[in-house]
Amino acid sequence: MKYIRTDEEIQSIREACQIAATVLKRLVNTVAEGMTTYDLDQLGRKAIEELGAESACHNYRAGDYVFPAYTCLSLNEEIVHGIGSIRRVIQPGDVVSIDVVVRYRGFIGDNASTVLIEPVADENAALIDATRESLNYAISFARAGNRVGDISNAVERFIKRHNYGIVRDFVGHGVGATMHEAPQIPNFGRRGSGALLKPGMCLAIEPMINMGTGKVDMLDDGWTAVTRDRKPSAHFEHTVLVTNGEPEILTIPQN
């Protein structure tokens, strides 16, 4: 499978990413204390459909498990792949990670953000800021001629200054015609290692950072990953295009 996209394919990926970014922005602006995560997921479903796309998460299969929701909603100690539930009510002080992946005209748009519900604990705000900033720093290394390890090492170096745990069980990845393509993009690694970055590559870069240990447990639903020490986790993600110049973030909403 090829991973260097044509101009036409890049335009389709750009359109998919704009839809994903628009849906994520709506959910970030809507999430509030007292909502259930099921209600938030359904708002995501409706927004995706309204914009003419489909959820790439819904009915995604991994082995014997089929993902039942339309977005990934992970609260507090949940790292990624949380499933919206009518029984899960968003509480004051919660840390809410929202991951939106859409398919539009055969191509993928993928992004995530983490939201804090009032009242915000200072330690949670610091975790969120560090995770977001590590993503922005890592994106600056997504340049032609660099290697995947340069992106990975940027996240690791940034986060080590804050003494947070880096999740190693889940990684970023290429995106395009499918949700998970090569190359894998860990949030740790050596500079100068891994695949060579070339113009036309689309990369989902996504630091997943824990307040405590980086170690992970899986819940019985087969999807939801949680921190082993049950301390909060944060997750930010952009889809980025490698160009002949500066990296282009495709998942910044235009309206």
N, C-alpha and C positions, 0 to 999 in steps of 0.2 A: 504493500500500500504506500502511495506517495504522500509526503508530508509538506512538500513545497507547493503552495497553492497558486493557481493562476490568478490574474487580475479579476476575472469574472467570479471565481470562487471566493476570493477575498471580499468582493462586494457583497456576496450572499452571506458570508460569515459576519461581515460588518452589520448587515441588516438584522440578522439573528441576535447579535450582541446588543443592538439598540433595543430590541424588544425585551431581552432579558434584563437589561439595565433599567428600562422603564417600569417593568413589573417589580423589580427589587426596590426601586425608589418608592413606589406606591405602598408596598408592604412595610418598608422602614418608616414611612410617614404615618401609617395607620396603626401599627402595633401599639397596644396599650394595656395597662392593668385591667383585669377583668375579662379580657377576651380569652376564648379557648384557642389552642393551637390548631384545632380542626377548623374553626371559623377563619383563622388567618390563612390556612392552606386553601380553603375554598375561595377566599378573595383572590389568592394567587391563581387558582384555576380559572376563575372568571376573567381575570385580567389577561392571562395568556390567550384564552380563546377569543376575547374581544379584539386582540391585536393580530389575530389570524395565525397564531402559532400553536404548537402543542407542547405539553410538558415532556421533556426527555427523561424525567425521573419516574413518572407514572408507568407502572408495569415493567420497569427495568428489572431484569432478572440477573441474579448472581447465584449460581448453583441452584439450590432448591427454593431460594427465597425470591419473592416478587415484591417490589416496592409498591405499597398501596396508595401513597400520597402523591401530590402534584408538585410540592416543594419540600425542601428539607428544613425542618425547624428544630433547632437544638437549644435547650435551655440549661443554663448554669453549668453543671458538670458534664453535660452532653457536648461532645466535640463536633461530630458531624452525623448526618443521615438520620436525625430525629424525625419521627413520624407524627404528624398532627393528630391530636386526640381530643374528643369531646370531653374527656375527663381531665385534661391538662389545662388548668386555668393559669394565665399569666399573672404573677404576683408582684407586689411592690418590691423593688430591688433586684428583680430578675435580670439575668444576662441572656439575651435572645439572639442566637445566630440564625440568619436567614440565607438559604442557598437556593438560587433560582437557575435552572438549566432549561432552555427551550430548544426546540427543533423548528426551523422555519425554512421551507423550500429545500429541505434536504441537508441543512447545515445547522451547526450548534452554536448557541451563545450561552456563556457560563459565567456567573458572578455571585459573590456572597458578601455579606456585611454583618456586623454584630452591633446590636442596639442595647442600651442600658435603660431600664425602667426606673423612674424615680421611686424612692430616694436612692441616689447613686452612691455606692460605697467608694471611697477614694481608691482603694486597692483594685477595685474592678475597673475604674476609669483609667488607672495607670496601665493595666493589662491591655485594655482596648486600644489605648493610644500607641503602646509599643508594638502591638500586632499590626495595626494599620500602617504605622511608620516603617515597619520592617518590610511590608509589601511594597510601599513606594520606593524604598531604597533598593530592593531586589529588582524591581522593574527597570531601574536605570542601567542594569547589567544585561538586559535582554537586547543585545546589539549584535549585528552581524560580525563574525570573527571571534566573538566570545564563545564560551562553552556553557553547557547546562550547569556545570559545577560552579561557575562564577555567580550564577543566580542563587544557587543553593547555599553557597558559602556566605553570600551577602546576608541572607536571612539569619544564618547561624551566628555570624559575627555580631550582627545588630542585637539579637535576642540575648546572647551570652552576657552582654553588658548589663542586662536587667535581671539575670538569674532566674529566668522562667524556663519551663520545660518545653522542649520542642517535640511535637508528635512525629514519630518515625514510621508508624504503621500506615499512614495515609500520605499521599504526595500529590503535587500538581502534575500536569500532563499536557500533551498536545491536544488540540481540539480541531475539529473540521467537520467531516462527514459523520463522525461518531463522537460520543461523549468522551471516551478515553482513548487517546492515540499516543504513539510515541512522539517525543521522548518523555519518560517519567522525569519529574522535577521535584526531588526531595527538598526539604527545608533545612538540609545540612549537607555538607560535602566539601571536597577540596577544590580550590581554584584550579582552573585549567583542565578539569576532568570532564568526562561525559561528552555527549554529542555536540558537534560544532553547530553553532547557530547561523542560519542563512536567511536572507530575505525571503519572505513568503511563508515563513513558519508562524503558526498561531499557537500560543502557549497560554494555558490556564495556570497562573502562578497563585498559590494559595497557602500562606502561612496559617498553621493551626497551632496555637500557642497556649500552654496551660500555666496557671498560676503556680502550681506545684510540680509534681512529677510529669514527665512526658509519657509515662506508661499508660496503656489503654486497656480497658475491659470492654467486652461486648455484651449487650443485654440479650435476653432470650428471644427478642423479636428478630434477631439475626442481622439487624441493620444498625441500631443505635450504638455508637461508640462513646464511652464515658471515661473520664479520668479515673485512674485507679485509686487515687486518694480522695476523689469526689470534690476536688476544688474546681473553681470555674475555669472555663476554656473560652478562647476567642478565635474567630475565623473570618478572614477577609480574603477576597479573591477578585482578580480581574482577568479578562482575556486580553492578551497583548499580541500585537503583530510585530514581528521582526522586520525591519525595513533596511534600506541602505543608509539611513540616518538615525534619528532618534526613535526609540520604541513608540509605537502608537497604541494607546489604551483604547480598546474597542468598546468597552462596557462603561463608558461615562455617558449618562443619559443626556440627551440634547434638549429635553423639555420636561 
